[in-house]
Amino acid sequence: GFGLPIGGVMATARDGLVSAGAVGMDINCGVRLIKTDIPSREVDKKQLQTLLREIEKRIPLGLGKKSSDKRLRNIDLKRIADLGAQEVVRTYGLGTEDDLNNIEEYGRIPGGDLSAVSSRAVSRGDQLGTIGSGNHFIEIGCISEVFDQDIAEAFGLKKDMLTIMVHTGSRGFGHQICNDFSSSMIRWAKKNGVTLPNRGLAYAPLDSELGKQYLAAMASAANFAFANRQIITDYIRNSFSKVFACSWDKLGLDLIYDVAHNIAKFEEYDGEELLVHRKGATRALPEGHKDNNEKYLSTGQPAVIPGTMGTASYVVVGTQLAEETFYSVNHGAGRVLSRTAARKTITEKEFTDSMEDVVHFHRPRKVIDEAPGAYKDIETVVDTLADIEITKKVVQLKPMGVLKG
């Protein structure tokens, strides 16, 4: 990453600063996990292919794509920026109140204001209901191992059952907001004689007009992303209902949790309110923490850590020791090769071999930069914090089929 590294966490005081680069380009890029009551042994390769095709019909994949859903063509972007997932559930009926209870901040960051957003960013706010490109994905997997039976049961996660992960963010809308405010913060530094060690560390004082405008614009993008993942969940549920000829609730497609990993939020630590920036880091509240929803108060909030399109992912919870990291944990495997390096060094055969057990429709040359070999070993990444008891492993998820952006 530029400026603050990927996986960086930075907390600033109320009279401190905010940095667009310390939040990241894809504001509220995040992951949500959906459980099912469908045993993995009852779903063969052909049925997986049918499911993936059905999902792909509803959810566009790739750079700059827009949804064909007529409901989204005239959606009120101002209300999305303000209300996030709450707007698409309560106004459009795309989900349930229980879904909102299982989203970080209940699917809405306060303070979102479309008037703080540039006209260029607003023009890019037409990508709701889409995945995007790069490392974004929809993955159908199964619970392959349970490490903590009691917590897994409390979450509703049972061994061998199908799961669905969704990884995407605020699309071009959030990307443009980051670009706009990064440039503005660099100009502010020059105007005020501030020497930046790195352009990615450009900032604005929290009490400045620029700082306040960024917080309002960032919250707008974060709410857009929560709404986006909520809409995508509705499409996935409808796809499963069609393929299995059964309502999604009878199939058990309940949202376990949706957690952001590129965001800045005011949180309380030792009685002081701090602005916690997380760039490629995931919040993980432990048991007993007052900000947990009621369901997870006695267990801690699920933190979802995806691996690669060919390797395992994990659900963990933070422990009390996680206060040292402002209750933040790893957000994923993380790259060891740049996209350019991956395309140069990983062969199509290596990619195909690494994806042998996972159903996908991607031509190797199109997604070779997302090959498992381009990423760190997920077991090592997860064990880094689990071994020092900042996190506790709950379940392991193995991929069965994947759609990549």
C-alpha positions in Angstrom: 0.0 0.0 0.0 1.0 3.6 -0.4 1.4 5.7 2.8 -0.2 3.6 5.6 0.5 0.0 4.7 -2.3 -2.5 4.0 -3.2 -3.9 7.4 -2.4 -0.6 9.0 -4.4 0.8 12.0 -4.2 4.4 13.1 -6.1 6.1 15.9 -6.3 9.9 16.2 -7.7 12.1 18.9 -10.8 14.4 18.5 -8.4 17.3 18.0 -6.2 15.3 15.7 -6.4 14.5 12.0 -8.1 12.4 9.4 -6.3 10.8 6.4 -8.0 9.6 3.2 -4.9 7.5 2.4 -5.2 5.8 5.8 -8.7 4.6 4.9 -7.8 3.5 1.4 -9.1 3.7 -2.1 -12.0 1.3 -1.9 -13.9 2.9 1.1 -15.7 0.2 3.1 -14.4 -2.6 1.0 -15.6 -5.4 3.3 -16.7 -9.0 3.6 -20.1 -10.5 4.6 -20.7 -14.2 5.4 -24.0 -15.9 4.8 -24.7 -19.3 6.2 -27.0 -22.0 4.8 -28.6 -25.2 6.1 -27.6 -27.0 2.9 -25.2 -29.9 3.5 -22.3 -29.6 1.1 -22.4 -33.4 0.3 -25.9 -32.8 -1.3 -24.5 -30.3 -3.9 -22.6 -31.7 -6.8 -20.4 -29.9 -9.3 -23.2 -29.5 -11.8 -25.5 -27.9 -9.3 -22.7 -25.6 -8.2 -22.2 -24.5 -11.8 -25.9 -23.8 -12.0 -25.9 -21.8 -8.8 -22.9 -19.7 -10.0 -24.5 -19.1 -13.4 -27.8 -18.0 -11.7 -25.9 -15.6 -9.4 -23.9 -14.2 -12.4 -27.1 -13.5 -14.2 -28.2 -11.1 -11.4 -24.8 -9.7 -10.3 -22.5 -8.1 -12.9 -18.8 -8.9 -12.5 -15.9 -6.7 -13.6 -14.7 -3.1 -14.0 -17.3 -0.4 -14.4 -20.3 -2.8 -14.7 -23.8 -1.6 -13.8 -26.8 -3.6 -12.6 -29.7 -4.2 -14.9 -32.2 -4.2 -12.0 -34.8 -1.5 -12.8 -35.3 -0.8 -9.1 -31.8 0.6 -8.9 -32.0 3.0 -11.9 -33.7 5.8 -10.1 -32.6 5.0 -6.6 -32.2 8.0 -4.3 -28.4 8.2 -3.9 -28.8 10.9 -1.2 -30.7 8.5 1.0 -28.3 5.7 0.3 -25.4 8.0 1.3 -27.2 8.9 4.5 -28.9 5.6 5.5 -26.8 2.8 3.8 -28.2 -0.8 4.1 -31.1 0.5 6.3 -32.5 2.3 3.2 -32.5 -0.8 0.9 -34.0 -3.0 3.6 -36.7 -0.6 4.9 -37.6 1.2 1.6 -37.0 -1.4 -1.0 -37.5 -4.6 1.0 -34.2 -6.1 0.1 -33.5 -8.0 3.3 -34.7 -8.1 6.9 -34.2 -6.2 10.1 -32.2 -9.2 11.3 -29.8 -8.5 8.5 -29.3 -5.0 9.8 -28.5 -6.3 13.3 -25.7 -8.4 11.8 -23.9 -5.6 9.9 -21.1 -3.4 11.5 -22.7 -0.2 12.8 -26.1 -1.7 11.8 -25.4 -0.9 8.1 -25.1 2.8 8.5 -22.2 5.2 9.4 -23.7 8.4 10.8 -23.0 11.7 9.0 -23.1 10.6 5.4 -23.9 13.6 3.3 -24.0 13.6 -0.5 -23.5 17.3 -0.7 -19.9 16.7 0.5 -19.3 14.5 -2.6 -18.1 15.8 -6.0 -20.3 15.7 -9.0 -17.8 13.3 -10.6 -18.2 10.9 -7.7 -22.0 11.2 -7.8 -21.9 10.3 -11.5 -20.1 7.1 -10.5 -22.7 6.2 -8.0 -24.6 4.0 -10.4 -22.9 0.7 -9.6 -25.1 -0.6 -6.7 -25.7 -4.4 -6.9 -22.3 -5.1 -8.6 -19.1 -6.8 -7.5 -16.4 -4.9 -9.4 -13.0 -6.1 -10.4 -9.6 -7.0 -8.8 -9.8 -9.2 -5.7 -13.6 -8.8 -5.2 -15.6 -12.1 -5.3 -18.6 -14.2 -4.4 -17.6 -17.6 -3.1 -19.7 -20.6 -2.3 -17.9 -22.8 0.2 -18.4 -25.1 3.1 -17.5 -25.2 6.8 -14.6 -27.7 6.7 -13.4 -27.5 10.3 -14.8 -26.2 13.6 -12.3 -25.0 16.2 -14.7 -23.7 18.9 -17.9 -25.7 18.9 -19.7 -23.4 21.4 -19.0 -20.2 19.5 -19.7 -21.8 16.2 -23.1 -23.0 17.4 -23.9 -19.5 18.8 -23.1 -18.1 15.3 -25.2 -20.7 13.6 -22.2 -22.3 11.8 -22.3 -26.1 11.4 -19.7 -28.4 10.0 -20.1 -29.4 6.3 -22.9 -26.8 5.6 -22.7 -24.5 2.6 -21.7 -20.8 3.1 -21.5 -17.8 0.9 -18.9 -15.0 1.2 -19.3 -11.6 -0.6 -16.3 -9.3 -0.9 -16.8 -5.9 -2.5 -17.0 -2.2 -1.5 -18.2 1.2 -2.6 -17.1 0.7 -6.3 -16.3 3.8 -8.4 -18.2 6.0 -6.0 -15.9 5.4 -3.1 -12.8 5.3 -5.4 -13.5 8.7 -6.7 -14.1 10.2 -3.2 -10.7 8.9 -2.1 -9.1 10.4 -5.2 -10.8 13.7 -4.7 -9.9 14.1 -1.1 -6.4 12.7 -1.3 -5.7 15.5 -3.9 -7.4 18.1 -1.7 -5.3 17.0 1.3 -2.1 17.2 -0.7 -3.0 20.7 -1.7 -3.8 21.6 1.9 -0.4 20.4 2.9 1.4 22.6 0.3 -0.7 25.6 1.2 0.1 25.3 4.9 3.7 24.4 4.5 3.3 20.8 5.7 6.0 18.4 4.4 4.6 15.0 3.8 6.9 11.9 4.0 4.6 10.3 1.5 1.6 11.6 -0.5 -0.4 8.6 0.7 -0.1 10.1 4.2 -1.8 13.4 3.3 -4.3 14.5 5.9 -6.5 17.3 7.2 -7.2 18.5 10.7 -10.4 17.0 12.0 -11.8 20.4 13.0 -11.0 21.9 9.5 -13.7 22.3 6.8 -11.7 19.8 4.7 -11.6 17.2 7.5 -15.3 17.5 8.1 -16.1 17.3 4.4 -14.0 14.1 4.1 -15.7 12.5 7.0 -19.2 13.2 5.5 -18.1 12.0 2.0 -16.3 8.9 3.5 -19.5 8.0 5.5 -21.5 8.4 2.2 -19.2 5.8 0.5 -19.2 3.5 3.5 -23.0 3.5 3.5 -23.1 3.0 -0.3 -20.9 -0.2 0.3 -23.2 -1.5 3.0 -26.2 -1.0 0.7 -24.3 -2.7 -2.2 -23.5 -5.8 -0.2 -27.1 -5.9 1.1 -28.5 -5.7 -2.5 -26.1 -8.5 -3.6 -27.3 -10.6 -0.7 -30.9 -10.3 -1.9 -29.8 -11.4 -5.4 -27.9 -14.4 -4.0 -30.9 -15.5 -1.9 -33.1 -15.3 -5.0 -30.6 -17.4 -6.9 -30.6 -20.1 -4.3 -34.4 -20.0 -4.1 -34.6 -20.6 -7.8 -32.1 -23.4 -8.0 -33.4 -25.3 -5.0 -37.1 -24.4 -5.6 -37.4 -23.3 -2.0 -37.6 -20.0 -0.2 -34.3 -18.6 1.0 -35.3 -18.5 4.6 -36.2 -22.2 4.6 -32.8 -22.9 3.1 -31.3 -21.0 6.1 -29.6 -18.2 4.1 -29.1 -16.0 7.2 -26.5 -13.2 7.4 -23.8 -14.1 10.0 -22.0 -10.8 9.8 -20.8 -8.0 7.5 -17.6 -6.2 8.5 -15.6 -3.4 6.8 -11.9 -3.3 6.3 -11.2 0.2 4.8 -12.9 2.7 7.0 -12.5 5.4 9.8 -14.9 5.5 12.7 -15.2 7.2 16.0 -14.8 4.6 18.8 -14.2 4.8 22.5 -11.0 3.6 24.2 -10.2 4.1 27.9 -13.0 6.7 28.0 -11.6 8.7 25.1 -13.3 9.0 21.7 -10.8 8.2 18.9 -11.0 8.2 15.1 -9.8 4.7 14.3 -8.6 4.3 10.7 -8.4 0.8 9.4 -6.8 0.2 6.0 -7.0 -3.5 5.2 -7.8 -4.3 8.8 -11.0 -5.8 10.2 -12.8 -4.9 13.5 -13.1 -7.8 15.9 -14.9 -6.9 19.2 -14.5 -9.4 22.0 -17.1 -10.9 24.2 -18.7 -8.4 26.6 -17.8 -5.4 24.5 -20.6 -2.8 24.7 -20.6 -2.2 20.9 -21.5 -5.8 20.1 -25.1 -6.4 19.1 -27.1 -8.5 21.5 -26.6 -11.7 19.6 -22.8 -11.6 19.9 -22.4 -10.0 23.3 -21.5 -13.3 24.9 -19.2 -14.5 22.2 -17.6 -11.6 20.5 -18.4 -10.3 17.0 -17.5 -12.6 14.0 -14.5 -11.4 12.0 -14.3 -12.9 8.5 -10.8 -13.4 7.0 -10.9 -14.6 3.4 -8.0 -16.5 1.9 -7.7 -16.8 -1.9 -9.9 -18.2 -4.6 -8.3 -21.6 -4.1 -7.6 -21.8 -0.4 -9.3 -21.7 3.0 -10.9 -18.7 4.8 -11.6 -18.3 8.5 -14.0 -16.9 10.9 -12.4 -15.7 14.1 -13.3 -13.6 17.2 -11.1 -11.0 18.9 -10.1 -11.5 22.5 -9.6 -8.9 25.2 -6.0 -8.6 24.2 -7.2 -7.2 20.8 -7.6 -3.9 22.6 -3.8 -3.5 21.8 -4.7 -3.3 18.1 -7.8 -1.1 18.7 -9.8 -4.4 18.3 -8.4 -4.9 14.8 -7.3 -8.1 13.1 -6.1 -9.3 9.7 -8.5 -8.7 6.8 -7.3 -11.4 4.4 -4.3 -13.3 3.1 -2.5 -10.3 1.5 -0.4 -10.3 -1.6 3.2 -11.5 -1.9 3.3 -10.7 -5.7 2.1 -7.6 -7.4 -0.4 -8.1 -10.2 2.3 -7.4 -12.8 4.7 -9.9 -11.1 2.0 -12.5 -10.8 1.2 -12.3 -14.5 4.9 -12.6 -15.3 5.8 -15.5 -13.0 2.7 -17.7 -12.5 1.9 -20.0 -15.4 -1.6 -20.9 -16.6 -0.9 -24.6 -15.6 0.1 -23.5 -12.1 -3.2 -21.5 -11.9 -5.3 -24.4 -13.2 -3.6 -26.9 -10.8 -4.2 -24.6 -7.8 -7.9 -24.3 -8.7 -8.5 -28.0 -9.5 -11.1 -28.5 -6.7 -12.9 -25.2 -7.1 -15.7 -24.6 -9.7 -15.1 -21.4 -11.7 -15.6 -20.1 -15.2 -12.6 -17.9 -15.5 -10.0 -18.1 -18.2 -6.6 -18.4 -16.5 -5.0 -15.5 -18.4 -7.9 -13.2 -17.2 -7.5 -13.8 -13.5 -3.9 -15.1 -13.1 -3.0 -12.1 -11.0 -5.6 -13.4 -8.5 -4.0 -16.9 -8.4 -3.5 -18.5 -5.0 0.2 -18.3 -5.5 0.1 -14.5 -5.6 -1.0 -14.4 -2.0 0.4 -15.2 1.4 -0.3 -18.5 3.1 -3.7 -17.9 4.8 -2.8 -20.4 7.7 0.3 -18.4 8.6 -1.6 -15.1 8.4 -4.4 -16.3 10.7 -2.1 -18.0 13.1 0.0 -14.8 13.4 -2.7 -13.3 15.7 -4.2 -16.6 16.9 -0.9 -17.8 18.3 -0.5 -14.7 20.5 -4.2 -15.0 21.5 -5.3 -11.7 20.0 -7.8 -13.8 18.0 -9.5 -17.1 18.5 -10.3 -19.3 15.5 -13.9 -20.4 15.2 -14.3 -22.2 11.9 -12.5 -22.8 8.6 -14.2 -22.4 5.3 -13.1 -24.2 2.1 -14.0 -22.8 -1.3 -16.2 -24.9 -3.6 -17.1 -22.4 -6.3 -16.1 -18.8 -7.0 -17.1 -15.8 -9.1 -14.3 -13.2 -9.4 -14.5 -9.7 -10.6 
